[in-house]
Amino acid sequence: MADLEVTVVSADEQVWAGRAQMVVARTQVGEIGLLAGHTPVLGILAAGEVRIHTTDGGRVTAKADDGFISLQNDVVTIAARSVELLR
């Protein structure tokens, strides 16, 4: 299975970047899960967690507020006013 290339940025810095198997985020219309090969998506983030399942079996969790998530050509960008890595 192909991987996703993920970048998480806040208003003033890159918070995390790497490769992932799946990204799950809360949007204003509900939770969305993204895998490689997914149709392009642009969503407005709701306050809550973004969960990134990395290719090495790990998991990165961040709290993101006031931003968006986009996916195109297996590249995911999460941009938010504030982002805090939780674990």
PDB file with SEQRES, HELIX, SHEET and CRYST1 records, atoms N, CA, C and O in Angstrom:
SEQRES   1 A   87  MET ALA ASP LEU GLU VAL THR VAL VAL SER ALA ASP GLU          
SEQRES   2 A   87  GLN VAL TRP ALA GLY ARG ALA GLN MET VAL VAL ALA ARG          
SEQRES   3 A   87  THR GLN VAL GLY GLU ILE GLY LEU LEU ALA GLY HIS THR          
SEQRES   4 A   87  PRO VAL LEU GLY ILE LEU ALA ALA GLY GLU VAL ARG ILE          
SEQRES   5 A   87  HIS THR THR ASP GLY GLY ARG VAL THR ALA LYS ALA ASP          
SEQRES   6 A   87  ASP GLY PHE ILE SER LEU GLN ASN ASP VAL VAL THR ILE          
SEQRES   7 A   87  ALA ALA ARG SER VAL GLU LEU LEU ARG                          
SHEET    1 AA1 7 GLY A  30  LEU A  35  0                                        
SHEET    2 AA1 7 GLN A  14  THR A  27 -1                                        
SHEET    3 AA1 7 LEU A   4  VAL A   9 -1                                        
SHEET    4 AA1 7 VAL A  75  LEU A  85  1                                        
SHEET    5 AA1 7 ARG A  59  GLN A  72 -1                                        
SHEET    6 AA1 7 VAL A  41  THR A  54 -1                                        
SHEET    7 AA1 7 GLN A  14  THR A  27 -1                                        
CRYST1    1.000    1.000    1.000  90.00  90.00  90.00 P 1           1          
ATOM      1  N   MET A   1       0.837  -1.177   0.000  1.00  0.00           N  
ATOM      2  CA  MET A   1       0.000   0.000   0.000  1.00  0.00           C  
ATOM      3  C   MET A   1       0.886   1.246   0.000  1.00  0.00           C  
ATOM      4  O   MET A   1       1.924   1.275   0.660  1.00  0.00           O  
ATOM      5  N   ALA A   2       0.476   2.261  -0.735  1.00  0.00           N  
ATOM      6  CA  ALA A   2       1.205   3.517  -0.791  1.00  0.00           C  
ATOM      7  C   ALA A   2       1.058   4.265   0.533  1.00  0.00           C  
ATOM      8  O   ALA A   2       0.180   3.969   1.343  1.00  0.00           O  
ATOM      9  N   ASP A   3       1.935   5.231   0.725  1.00  0.00           N  
ATOM     10  CA  ASP A   3       1.930   6.037   1.947  1.00  0.00           C  
ATOM     11  C   ASP A   3       1.446   7.444   1.648  1.00  0.00           C  
ATOM     12  O   ASP A   3       1.375   7.870   0.495  1.00  0.00           O  
ATOM     13  N   LEU A   4       1.118   8.148   2.713  1.00  0.00           N  
ATOM     14  CA  LEU A   4       0.792   9.566   2.646  1.00  0.00           C  
ATOM     15  C   LEU A   4       2.005  10.364   3.098  1.00  0.00           C  
ATOM     16  O   LEU A   4       2.738   9.933   3.988  1.00  0.00           O  
ATOM     17  N   GLU A   5       2.216  11.508   2.500  1.00  0.00           N  
ATOM     18  CA  GLU A   5       3.228  12.444   2.970  1.00  0.00           C  
ATOM     19  C   GLU A   5       2.469  13.528   3.726  1.00  0.00           C  
ATOM     20  O   GLU A   5       1.626  14.215   3.149  1.00  0.00           O  
ATOM     21  N   VAL A   6       2.766  13.685   5.021  1.00  0.00           N  
ATOM     22  CA  VAL A   6       1.964  14.548   5.886  1.00  0.00           C  
ATOM     23  C   VAL A   6       2.806  15.690   6.441  1.00  0.00           C  
ATOM     24  O   VAL A   6       3.940  15.493   6.877  1.00  0.00           O  
ATOM     25  N   THR A   7       2.224  16.893   6.415  1.00  0.00           N  
ATOM     26  CA  THR A   7       2.846  18.063   7.034  1.00  0.00           C  
ATOM     27  C   THR A   7       1.808  18.727   7.929  1.00  0.00           C  
ATOM     28  O   THR A   7       0.678  18.973   7.509  1.00  0.00           O  
ATOM     29  N   VAL A   8       2.202  19.015   9.164  1.00  0.00           N  
ATOM     30  CA  VAL A   8       1.330  19.705  10.118  1.00  0.00           C  
ATOM     31  C   VAL A   8       2.012  21.025  10.469  1.00  0.00           C  
ATOM     32  O   VAL A   8       3.142  21.044  10.958  1.00  0.00           O  
ATOM     33  N   VAL A   9       1.301  22.140  10.210  1.00  0.00           N  
ATOM     34  CA  VAL A   9       1.876  23.446  10.480  1.00  0.00           C  
ATOM     35  C   VAL A   9       0.914  24.296  11.303  1.00  0.00           C  
ATOM     36  O   VAL A   9      -0.306  24.186  11.183  1.00  0.00           O  
ATOM     37  N   SER A  10       1.503  25.149  12.147  1.00  0.00           N  
ATOM     38  CA  SER A  10       0.724  26.154  12.869  1.00  0.00           C  
ATOM     39  C   SER A  10       0.964  27.483  12.165  1.00  0.00           C  
ATOM     40  O   SER A  10       1.617  27.529  11.123  1.00  0.00           O  
ATOM     41  N   ALA A  11       0.440  28.552  12.728  1.00  0.00           N  
ATOM     42  CA  ALA A  11       0.576  29.868  12.107  1.00  0.00           C  
ATOM     43  C   ALA A  11       2.038  30.300  11.952  1.00  0.00           C  
ATOM     44  O   ALA A  11       2.362  31.088  11.063  1.00  0.00           O  
ATOM     45  N   ASP A  12       2.916  29.786  12.814  1.00  0.00           N  
ATOM     46  CA  ASP A  12       4.297  30.276  12.775  1.00  0.00           C  
ATOM     47  C   ASP A  12       5.393  29.219  12.677  1.00  0.00           C  
ATOM     48  O   ASP A  12       6.576  29.560  12.701  1.00  0.00           O  
ATOM     49  N   GLU A  13       5.019  27.929  12.567  1.00  0.00           N  
ATOM     50  CA  GLU A  13       6.068  26.909  12.476  1.00  0.00           C  
ATOM     51  C   GLU A  13       5.536  25.577  11.946  1.00  0.00           C  
ATOM     52  O   GLU A  13       4.341  25.288  12.007  1.00  0.00           O  
ATOM     53  N   GLN A  14       6.465  24.783  11.428  1.00  0.00           N  
ATOM     54  CA  GLN A  14       6.120  23.405  11.076  1.00  0.00           C  
ATOM     55  C   GLN A  14       6.191  22.587  12.354  1.00  0.00           C  
ATOM     56  O   GLN A  14       7.212  22.594  13.042  1.00  0.00           O  
ATOM     57  N   VAL A  15       5.115  21.884  12.675  1.00  0.00           N  
ATOM     58  CA  VAL A  15       5.027  21.140  13.928  1.00  0.00           C  
ATOM     59  C   VAL A  15       5.466  19.694  13.744  1.00  0.00           C  
ATOM     60  O   VAL A  15       6.128  19.126  14.613  1.00  0.00           O  
ATOM     61  N   TRP A  16       5.099  19.100  12.614  1.00  0.00           N  
ATOM     62  CA  TRP A  16       5.469  17.699  12.356  1.00  0.00           C  
ATOM     63  C   TRP A  16       5.407  17.445  10.857  1.00  0.00           C  
ATOM     64  O   TRP A  16       4.588  18.032  10.149  1.00  0.00           O  
ATOM     65  N   ALA A  17       6.278  16.567  10.385  1.00  0.00           N  
ATOM     66  CA  ALA A  17       6.233  16.131   8.993  1.00  0.00           C  
ATOM     67  C   ALA A  17       6.752  14.704   8.927  1.00  0.00           C  
ATOM     68  O   ALA A  17       7.680  14.338   9.648  1.00  0.00           O  
ATOM     69  N   GLY A  18       6.156  13.910   8.068  1.00  0.00           N  
ATOM     70  CA  GLY A  18       6.601  12.536   7.906  1.00  0.00           C  
ATOM     71  C   GLY A  18       5.646  11.742   7.040  1.00  0.00           C  
ATOM     72  O   GLY A  18       4.735  12.291   6.420  1.00  0.00           O  
ATOM     73  N   ARG A  19       5.872  10.441   7.012  1.00  0.00           N  
ATOM     74  CA  ARG A  19       5.068   9.545   6.198  1.00  0.00           C  
ATOM     75  C   ARG A  19       4.072   8.814   7.090  1.00  0.00           C  
ATOM     76  O   ARG A  19       4.372   8.488   8.238  1.00  0.00           O  
ATOM     77  N   ALA A  20       2.891   8.562   6.550  1.00  0.00           N  
ATOM     78  CA  ALA A  20       1.833   7.941   7.338  1.00  0.00           C  
ATOM     79  C   ALA A  20       1.029   6.969   6.497  1.00  0.00           C  
ATOM     80  O   ALA A  20       0.971   7.066   5.271  1.00  0.00           O  
ATOM     81  N   GLN A  21       0.404   6.020   7.203  1.00  0.00           N  
ATOM     82  CA  GLN A  21      -0.529   5.091   6.573  1.00  0.00           C  
ATOM     83  C   GLN A  21      -1.927   5.680   6.531  1.00  0.00           C  
ATOM     84  O   GLN A  21      -2.678   5.451   5.583  1.00  0.00           O  
ATOM     85  N   MET A  22      -2.280   6.453   7.578  1.00  0.00           N  
ATOM     86  CA  MET A  22      -3.620   6.999   7.694  1.00  0.00           C  
ATOM     87  C   MET A  22      -3.589   8.272   8.538  1.00  0.00           C  
ATOM     88  O   MET A  22      -2.777   8.413   9.452  1.00  0.00           O  
ATOM     89  N   VAL A  23      -4.495   9.196   8.209  1.00  0.00           N  
ATOM     90  CA  VAL A  23      -4.694  10.412   8.997  1.00  0.00           C  
ATOM     91  C   VAL A  23      -6.177  10.512   9.313  1.00  0.00           C  
ATOM     92  O   VAL A  23      -7.020  10.354   8.431  1.00  0.00           O  
ATOM     93  N   VAL A  24      -6.492  10.777  10.581  1.00  0.00           N  
ATOM     94  CA  VAL A  24      -7.883  10.946  11.016  1.00  0.00           C  
ATOM     95  C   VAL A  24      -7.997  12.319  11.661  1.00  0.00           C  
ATOM     96  O   VAL A  24      -7.205  12.672  12.535  1.00  0.00           O  
ATOM     97  N   ALA A  25      -8.993  13.095  11.221  1.00  0.00           N  
ATOM     98  CA  ALA A  25      -9.169  14.444  11.764  1.00  0.00           C  
ATOM     99  C   ALA A  25     -10.650  14.752  11.912  1.00  0.00           C  
ATOM    100  O   ALA A  25     -11.493  14.183  11.220  1.00  0.00           O  
ATOM    101  N   ARG A  26     -10.947  15.665  12.828  1.00  0.00           N  
ATOM    102  CA  ARG A  26     -12.323  16.117  13.039  1.00  0.00           C  
ATOM    103  C   ARG A  26     -12.525  17.389  12.209  1.00  0.00           C  
ATOM    104  O   ARG A  26     -11.795  18.369  12.353  1.00  0.00           O  
ATOM    105  N   THR A  27     -13.532  17.344  11.344  1.00  0.00           N  
ATOM    106  CA  THR A  27     -13.872  18.524  10.553  1.00  0.00           C  
ATOM    107  C   THR A  27     -15.219  19.059  11.024  1.00  0.00           C  
ATOM    108  O   THR A  27     -15.863  18.465  11.889  1.00  0.00           O  
ATOM    109  N   GLN A  28     -15.637  20.174  10.453  1.00  0.00           N  
ATOM    110  CA  GLN A  28     -16.908  20.763  10.863  1.00  0.00           C  
ATOM    111  C   GLN A  28     -18.106  19.907  10.471  1.00  0.00           C  
ATOM    112  O   GLN A  28     -19.200  20.101  11.000  1.00  0.00           O  
ATOM    113  N   VAL A  29     -17.916  18.964   9.554  1.00  0.00           N  
ATOM    114  CA  VAL A  29     -19.030  18.088   9.166  1.00  0.00           C  
ATOM    115  C   VAL A  29     -18.857  16.662   9.686  1.00  0.00           C  
ATOM    116  O   VAL A  29     -19.616  15.770   9.310  1.00  0.00           O  
ATOM    117  N   GLY A  30     -17.867  16.444  10.546  1.00  0.00           N  
ATOM    118  CA  GLY A  30     -17.648  15.124  11.133  1.00  0.00           C  
ATOM    119  C   GLY A  30     -16.212  14.667  10.973  1.00  0.00           C  
ATOM    120  O   GLY A  30     -15.383  15.366  10.390  1.00  0.00           O  
ATOM    121  N   GLU A  31     -15.929  13.489  11.495  1.00  0.00           N  
ATOM    122  CA  GLU A  31     -14.578  12.943  11.452  1.00  0.00           C  
ATOM    123  C   GLU A  31     -14.308  12.349  10.079  1.00  0.00           C  
ATOM    124  O   GLU A  31     -15.193  11.756   9.462  1.00  0.00           O  
ATOM    125  N   ILE A  32     -13.060  12.518   9.600  1.00  0.00           N  
ATOM    126  CA  ILE A  32     -12.676  11.998   8.303  1.00  0.00           C  
ATOM    127  C   ILE A  32     -11.399  11.192   8.450  1.00  0.00           C  
ATOM    128  O   ILE A  32     -10.497  11.573   9.196  1.00  0.00           O  
ATOM    129  N   GLY A  33     -11.326  10.088   7.745  1.00  0.00           N  
ATOM    130  CA  GLY A  33     -10.126   9.264   7.700  1.00  0.00           C  
ATOM    131  C   GLY A  33      -9.576   9.269   6.289  1.00  0.00           C  
ATOM    132  O   GLY A  33     -10.316   9.062   5.327  1.00  0.00           O  
ATOM    133  N   LEU A  34      -8.282   9.503   6.162  1.00  0.00           N  
ATOM    134  CA  LEU A  34      -7.653   9.603   4.851  1.00  0.00           C  
ATOM    135  C   LEU A  34      -6.600   8.517   4.677  1.00  0.00           C  
ATOM    136  O   LEU A  34      -5.756   8.305   5.548  1.00  0.00           O  
ATOM    137  N   LEU A  35      -6.662   7.842   3.551  1.00  0.00           N  
ATOM    138  CA  LEU A  35      -5.685   6.830   3.170  1.00  0.00           C  
ATOM    139  C   LEU A  35      -5.101   7.212   1.815  1.00  0.00           C  
ATOM    140  O   LEU A  35      -5.672   8.034   1.098  1.00  0.00           O  
ATOM    141  N   ALA A  36      -3.972   6.618   1.468  1.00  0.00           N  
ATOM    142  CA  ALA A  36      -3.389   6.847   0.146  1.00  0.00           C  
ATOM    143  C   ALA A  36      -4.398   6.456  -0.929  1.00  0.00           C  
ATOM    144  O   ALA A  36      -5.123   5.472  -0.788  1.00  0.00           O  
ATOM    145  N   GLY A  37      -4.433   7.234  -1.994  1.00  0.00           N  
ATOM    146  CA  GLY A  37      -5.357   6.967  -3.080  1.00  0.00           C  
ATOM    147  C   GLY A  37      -6.720   7.617  -2.908  1.00  0.00           C  
ATOM    148  O   GLY A  37      -7.574   7.506  -3.788  1.00  0.00           O  
ATOM    149  N   HIS A  38      -6.935   8.302  -1.775  1.00  0.00           N  
ATOM    150  CA  HIS A  38      -8.220   8.955  -1.498  1.00  0.00           C  
ATOM    151  C   HIS A  38      -8.456  10.084  -2.499  1.00  0.00           C  
ATOM    152  O   HIS A  38      -7.512  10.724  -2.964  1.00  0.00           O  
ATOM    153  N   THR A  39      -9.707  10.315  -2.818  1.00  0.00           N  
ATOM    154  CA  THR A  39     -10.100  11.439  -3.647  1.00  0.00           C  
ATOM    155  C   THR A  39      -9.633  12.737  -2.996  1.00  0.00           C  
ATOM    156  O   THR A  39      -9.640  12.827  -1.769  1.00  0.00           O  
ATOM    157  N   PRO A  40      -9.225  13.748  -3.770  1.00  0.00           N  
ATOM    158  CA  PRO A  40      -8.812  15.018  -3.168  1.00  0.00           C  
ATOM    159  C   PRO A  40      -9.887  15.577  -2.236  1.00  0.00           C  
ATOM    160  O   PRO A  40     -11.083  15.491  -2.514  1.00  0.00           O  
ATOM    161  N   VAL A  41      -9.425  16.155  -1.116  1.00  0.00           N  
ATOM    162  CA  VAL A  41     -10.316  16.655  -0.078  1.00  0.00           C  
ATOM    163  C   VAL A  41      -9.790  17.994   0.436  1.00  0.00           C  
ATOM    164  O   VAL A  41      -8.582  18.201   0.549  1.00  0.00           O  
ATOM    165  N   LEU A  42     -10.714  18.889   0.741  1.00  0.00           N  
ATOM    166  CA  LEU A  42     -10.391  20.109   1.463  1.00  0.00           C  
ATOM    167  C   LEU A  42     -11.463  20.269   2.520  1.00  0.00           C  
ATOM    168  O   LEU A  42     -12.645  20.373   2.193  1.00  0.00           O  
ATOM    169  N   GLY A  43     -11.063  20.291   3.799  1.00  0.00           N  
ATOM    170  CA  GLY A  43     -12.027  20.384   4.887  1.00  0.00           C  
ATOM    171  C   GLY A  43     -11.622  21.416   5.910  1.00  0.00           C  
ATOM    172  O   GLY A  43     -10.436  21.677   6.112  1.00  0.00           O  
ATOM    173  N   ILE A  44     -12.610  22.000   6.555  1.00  0.00           N  
ATOM    174  CA  ILE A  44     -12.361  22.956   7.636  1.00  0.00           C  
ATOM    175  C   ILE A  44     -12.305  22.176   8.941  1.00  0.00           C  
ATOM    176  O   ILE A  44     -13.237  21.448   9.283  1.00  0.00           O  
ATOM    177  N   LEU A  45     -11.199  22.335   9.667  1.00  0.00           N  
ATOM    178  CA  LEU A  45     -11.021  21.608  10.927  1.00  0.00           C  
ATOM    179  C   LEU A  45     -11.954  22.144  12.003  1.00  0.00           C  
ATOM    180  O   LEU A  45     -12.175  23.350  12.110  1.00  0.00           O  
ATOM    181  N   ALA A  46     -12.489  21.239  12.786  1.00  0.00           N  
ATOM    182  CA  ALA A  46     -13.170  21.581  14.026  1.00  0.00           C  
ATOM    183  C   ALA A  46     -12.137  21.408  15.141  1.00  0.00           C  
ATOM    184  O   ALA A  46     -11.179  20.653  14.978  1.00  0.00           O  
ATOM    185  N   ALA A  47     -12.314  22.081  16.245  1.00  0.00           N  
ATOM    186  CA  ALA A  47     -11.382  21.925  17.362  1.00  0.00           C  
ATOM    187  C   ALA A  47     -11.361  20.466  17.775  1.00  0.00           C  
ATOM    188  O   ALA A  47     -12.415  19.860  17.969  1.00  0.00           O  
ATOM    189  N   GLY A  48     -10.190  19.903  17.910  1.00  0.00           N  
ATOM    190  CA  GLY A  48     -10.084  18.513  18.329  1.00  0.00           C  
ATOM    191  C   GLY A  48      -8.771  17.889  17.914  1.00  0.00           C  
ATOM    192  O   GLY A  48      -7.823  18.577  17.535  1.00  0.00           O  
ATOM    193  N   GLU A  49      -8.736  16.567  17.993  1.00  0.00           N  
ATOM    194  CA  GLU A  49      -7.519  15.821  17.712  1.00  0.00           C  
ATOM    195  C   GLU A  49      -7.371  15.470  16.245  1.00  0.00           C  
ATOM    196  O   GLU A  49      -8.337  15.213  15.526  1.00  0.00           O  
ATOM    197  N   VAL A  50      -6.104  15.473  15.838  1.00  0.00           N  
ATOM    198  CA  VAL A  50      -5.692  14.913  14.557  1.00  0.00           C  
ATOM    199  C   VAL A  50      -4.811  13.719  14.910  1.00  0.00           C  
ATOM    200  O   VAL A  50      -3.841  13.858  15.656  1.00  0.00           O  
ATOM    201  N   ARG A  51      -5.145  12.550  14.376  1.00  0.00           N  
ATOM    202  CA  ARG A  51      -4.377  11.340  14.664  1.00  0.00           C  
ATOM    203  C   ARG A  51      -3.677  10.874  13.392  1.00  0.00           C  
ATOM    204  O   ARG A  51      -4.310  10.660  12.359  1.00  0.00           O  
ATOM    205  N   ILE A  52      -2.365  10.723  13.489  1.00  0.00           N  
ATOM    206  CA  ILE A  52      -1.549  10.301  12.353  1.00  0.00           C  
ATOM    207  C   ILE A  52      -0.963   8.940  12.680  1.00  0.00           C  
ATOM    208  O   ILE A  52      -0.217   8.791  13.648  1.00  0.00           O  
ATOM    209  N   HIS A  53      -1.302   7.950  11.869  1.00  0.00           N  
ATOM    210  CA  HIS A  53      -0.777   6.593  12.041  1.00  0.00           C  
ATOM    211  C   HIS A  53       0.430   6.465  11.108  1.00  0.00           C  
ATOM    212  O   HIS A  53       0.273   6.348   9.892  1.00  0.00           O  
ATOM    213  N   THR A  54       1.621   6.489  11.682  1.00  0.00           N  
ATOM    214  CA  THR A  54       2.847   6.530  10.896  1.00  0.00           C  
ATOM    215  C   THR A  54       3.155   5.176  10.258  1.00  0.00           C  
ATOM    216  O   THR A  54       2.619   4.142  10.657  1.00  0.00           O  
ATOM    217  N   THR A  55       4.026   5.215   9.265  1.00  0.00           N  
ATOM    218  CA  THR A  55       4.360   3.990   8.531  1.00  0.00           C  
ATOM    219  C   THR A  55       5.132   2.987   9.377  1.00  0.00           C  
ATOM    220  O   THR A  55       5.170   1.802   9.044  1.00  0.00           O  
ATOM    221  N   ASP A  56       5.749   3.442  10.469  1.00  0.00           N  
ATOM    222  CA  ASP A  56       6.499   2.512  11.326  1.00  0.00           C  
ATOM    223  C   ASP A  56       5.638   1.927  12.446  1.00  0.00           C  
ATOM    224  O   ASP A  56       6.158   1.296  13.366  1.00  0.00           O  
ATOM    225  N   GLY A  57       4.321   2.137  12.369  1.00  0.00           N  
ATOM    226  CA  GLY A  57       3.414   1.578  13.367  1.00  0.00           C  
ATOM    227  C   GLY A  57       3.155   2.495  14.552  1.00  0.00           C  
ATOM    228  O   GLY A  57       2.390   2.147  15.451  1.00  0.00           O  
ATOM    229  N   GLY A  58       3.782   3.655  14.561  1.00  0.00           N  
ATOM    230  CA  GLY A  58       3.574   4.605  15.649  1.00  0.00           C  
ATOM    231  C   GLY A  58       2.337   5.465  15.414  1.00  0.00           C  
ATOM    232  O   GLY A  58       1.627   5.323  14.418  1.00  0.00           O  
ATOM    233  N   ARG A  59       2.110   6.353  16.363  1.00  0.00           N  
ATOM    234  CA  ARG A  59       0.964   7.245  16.258  1.00  0.00           C  
ATOM    235  C   ARG A  59       1.363   8.616  16.795  1.00  0.00           C  
ATOM    236  O   ARG A  59       1.961   8.727  17.865  1.00  0.00           O  
ATOM    237  N   VAL A  60       1.029   9.645  16.045  1.00  0.00           N  
ATOM    238  CA  VAL A  60       1.249  11.028  16.452  1.00  0.00           C  
ATOM    239  C   VAL A  60      -0.127  11.643  16.643  1.00  0.00           C  
ATOM    240  O   VAL A  60      -0.983  11.537  15.764  1.00  0.00           O  
ATOM    241  N   THR A  61      -0.344  12.281  17.780  1.00  0.00           N  
ATOM    242  CA  THR A  61      -1.628  12.927  18.056  1.00  0.00           C  
ATOM    243  C   THR A  61      -1.373  14.399  18.331  1.00  0.00           C  
ATOM    244  O   THR A  61      -0.469  14.760  19.084  1.00  0.00           O  
ATOM    245  N   ALA A  62      -2.183  15.237  17.710  1.00  0.00           N  
ATOM    246  CA  ALA A  62      -2.051  16.675  17.897  1.00  0.00           C  
ATOM    247  C   ALA A  62      -3.425  17.285  18.129  1.00  0.00           C  
ATOM    248  O   ALA A  62      -4.435  16.780  17.638  1.00  0.00           O  
ATOM    249  N   LYS A  63      -3.449  18.367  18.878  1.00  0.00           N  
ATOM    250  CA  LYS A  63      -4.667  19.150  19.065  1.00  0.00           C  
ATOM    251  C   LYS A  63      -4.549  20.328  18.103  1.00  0.00           C  
ATOM    252  O   LYS A  63      -3.590  21.098  18.167  1.00  0.00           O  
ATOM    253  N   ALA A  64      -5.530  20.463  17.212  1.00  0.00           N  
ATOM    254  CA  ALA A  64      -5.501  21.535  16.222  1.00  0.00           C  
ATOM    255  C   ALA A  64      -6.781  22.355  16.320  1.00  0.00           C  
ATOM    256  O   ALA A  64      -7.871  21.810  16.493  1.00  0.00           O  
ATOM    257  N   ASP A  65      -6.633  23.662  16.208  1.00  0.00           N  
ATOM    258  CA  ASP A  65      -7.774  24.573  16.273  1.00  0.00           C  
ATOM    259  C   ASP A  65      -7.731  25.544  15.100  1.00  0.00           C  
ATOM    260  O   ASP A  65      -6.670  26.054  14.739  1.00  0.00           O  
ATOM    261  N   ASP A  66      -8.888  25.791  14.515  1.00  0.00           N  
ATOM    262  CA  ASP A  66      -9.049  26.893  13.584  1.00  0.00           C  
ATOM    263  C   ASP A  66      -8.158  26.765  12.349  1.00  0.00           C  
ATOM    264  O   ASP A  66      -7.208  27.531  12.186  1.00  0.00           O  
ATOM    265  N   GLY A  67      -8.461  25.806  11.487  1.00  0.00           N  
ATOM    266  CA  GLY A  67      -7.637  25.622  10.308  1.00  0.00           C  
ATOM    267  C   GLY A  67      -8.306  24.739   9.275  1.00  0.00           C  
ATOM    268  O   GLY A  67      -9.531  24.635   9.222  1.00  0.00           O  
ATOM    269  N   PHE A  68      -7.474  24.098   8.446  1.00  0.00           N  
ATOM    270  CA  PHE A  68      -7.994  23.230   7.397  1.00  0.00           C  
ATOM    271  C   PHE A  68      -7.109  22.011   7.216  1.00  0.00           C  
ATOM    272  O   PHE A  68      -5.969  21.970   7.678  1.00  0.00           O  
ATOM    273  N   ILE A  69      -7.664  21.015   6.530  1.00  0.00           N  
ATOM    274  CA  ILE A  69      -6.925  19.824   6.139  1.00  0.00           C  
ATOM    275  C   ILE A  69      -7.146  19.635   4.647  1.00  0.00           C  
ATOM    276  O   ILE A  69      -8.269  19.755   4.157  1.00  0.00           O  
ATOM    277  N   SER A  70      -6.080  19.342   3.936  1.00  0.00           N  
ATOM    278  CA  SER A  70      -6.221  19.089   2.506  1.00  0.00           C  
ATOM    279  C   SER A  70      -5.455  17.822   2.139  1.00  0.00           C  
ATOM    280  O   SER A  70      -4.445  17.479   2.753  1.00  0.00           O  
ATOM    281  N   LEU A  71      -5.962  17.146   1.130  1.00  0.00           N  
ATOM    282  CA  LEU A  71      -5.311  15.954   0.592  1.00  0.00           C  
ATOM    283  C   LEU A  71      -5.392  16.020  -0.917  1.00  0.00           C  
ATOM    284  O   LEU A  71      -6.471  16.183  -1.487  1.00  0.00           O  
ATOM    285  N   GLN A  72      -4.239  15.893  -1.561  1.00  0.00           N  
ATOM    286  CA  GLN A  72      -4.186  15.795  -3.009  1.00  0.00           C  
ATOM    287  C   GLN A  72      -2.929  15.029  -3.382  1.00  0.00           C  
ATOM    288  O   GLN A  72      -1.839  15.329  -2.895  1.00  0.00           O  
ATOM    289  N   ASN A  73      -3.086  14.038  -4.250  1.00  0.00           N  
ATOM    290  CA  ASN A  73      -1.955  13.224  -4.717  1.00  0.00           C  
ATOM    291  C   ASN A  73      -1.155  12.620  -3.562  1.00  0.00           C  
ATOM    292  O   ASN A  73       0.076  12.614  -3.586  1.00  0.00           O  
ATOM    293  N   ASP A  74      -1.863  12.112  -2.554  1.00  0.00           N  
ATOM    294  CA  ASP A  74      -1.265  11.464  -1.383  1.00  0.00           C  
ATOM    295  C   ASP A  74      -0.410  12.396  -0.526  1.00  0.00           C  
ATOM    296  O   ASP A  74       0.446  11.937   0.229  1.00  0.00           O  
ATOM    297  N   VAL A  75      -0.642  13.704  -0.643  1.00  0.00           N  
ATOM    298  CA  VAL A  75       0.028  14.702   0.189  1.00  0.00           C  
ATOM    299  C   VAL A  75      -1.034  15.357   1.063  1.00  0.00           C  
ATOM    300  O   VAL A  75      -1.979  15.967   0.564  1.00  0.00           O  
ATOM    301  N   VAL A  76      -0.862  15.219   2.389  1.00  0.00           N  
ATOM    302  CA  VAL A  76      -1.809  15.791   3.351  1.00  0.00           C  
ATOM    303  C   VAL A  76      -1.154  17.007   4.002  1.00  0.00           C  
ATOM    304  O   VAL A  76      -0.021  16.944   4.479  1.00  0.00           O  
ATOM    305  N   THR A  77      -1.894  18.108   4.010  1.00  0.00           N  
ATOM    306  CA  THR A  77      -1.446  19.309   4.711  1.00  0.00           C  
ATOM    307  C   THR A  77      -2.496  19.662   5.757  1.00  0.00           C  
ATOM    308  O   THR A  77      -3.683  19.781   5.455  1.00  0.00           O  
ATOM    309  N   ILE A  78      -2.035  19.823   6.979  1.00  0.00           N  
ATOM    310  CA  ILE A  78      -2.895  20.259   8.076  1.00  0.00           C  
ATOM    311  C   ILE A  78      -2.326  21.597   8.534  1.00  0.00           C  
ATOM    312  O   ILE A  78      -1.203  21.672   9.033  1.00  0.00           O  
ATOM    313  N   ALA A  79      -3.114  22.644   8.356  1.00  0.00           N  
ATOM    314  CA  ALA A  79      -2.681  23.985   8.738  1.00  0.00           C  
ATOM    315  C   ALA A  79      -3.700  24.556   9.709  1.00  0.00           C  
ATOM    316  O   ALA A  79      -4.897  24.588   9.424  1.00  0.00           O  
ATOM    317  N   ALA A  80      -3.214  25.005  10.855  1.00  0.00           N  
ATOM    318  CA  ALA A  80      -4.120  25.516  11.887  1.00  0.00           C  
ATOM    319  C   ALA A  80      -3.494  26.714  12.587  1.00  0.00           C  
ATOM    320  O   ALA A  80      -2.273  26.869  12.620  1.00  0.00           O  
ATOM    321  N   ARG A  81      -4.348  27.546  13.139  1.00  0.00           N  
ATOM    322  CA  ARG A  81      -3.867  28.704  13.887  1.00  0.00           C  
ATOM    323  C   ARG A  81      -2.974  28.255  15.039  1.00  0.00           C  
ATOM    324  O   ARG A  81      -1.919  28.837  15.290  1.00  0.00           O  
ATOM    325  N   SER A  82      -3.419  27.202  15.738  1.00  0.00           N  
ATOM    326  CA  SER A  82      -2.599  26.645  16.813  1.00  0.00           C  
ATOM    327  C   SER A  82      -2.625  25.127  16.723  1.00  0.00           C  
ATOM    328  O   SER A  82      -3.664  24.516  16.470  1.00  0.00           O  
ATOM    329  N   VAL A  83      -1.458  24.536  16.936  1.00  0.00           N  
ATOM    330  CA  VAL A  83      -1.291  23.086  16.935  1.00  0.00           C  
ATOM    331  C   VAL A  83      -0.407  22.711  18.108  1.00  0.00           C  
ATOM    332  O   VAL A  83       0.638  23.322  18.329  1.00  0.00           O  
ATOM    333  N   GLU A  84      -0.831  21.700  18.860  1.00  0.00           N  
ATOM    334  CA  GLU A  84      -0.040  21.204  20.002  1.00  0.00           C  
ATOM    335  C   GLU A  84       0.082  19.693  19.883  1.00  0.00           C  
ATOM    336  O   GLU A  84      -0.923  18.982  19.852  1.00  0.00           O  
ATOM    337  N   LEU A  85       1.330  19.201  19.816  1.00  0.00           N  
ATOM    338  CA  LEU A  85       1.539  17.750  19.819  1.00  0.00           C  
ATOM    339  C   LEU A  85       1.213  17.216  21.209  1.00  0.00           C  
ATOM    340  O   LEU A  85       1.679  17.756  22.212  1.00  0.00           O  
ATOM    341  N   LEU A  86       0.411  16.153  21.264  1.00  0.00           N  
ATOM    342  CA  LEU A  86       0.008  15.589  22.548  1.00  0.00           C  
ATOM    343  C   LEU A  86       0.855  14.387  22.941  1.00  0.00           C  
ATOM    344  O   LEU A  86       1.160  14.203  24.119  1.00  0.00           O  
ATOM    345  N   ARG A  87       1.238  13.569  21.967  1.00  0.00           N  
ATOM    346  CA  ARG A  87       2.069  12.392  22.255  1.00  0.00           C  
ATOM    347  C   ARG A  87       2.651  11.829  21.002  1.00  0.00           C  
ATOM    348  O   ARG A  87       3.377  10.837  21.050  1.00  0.00           O  
TER     349      ARG A  87                                                      
END                                                                             
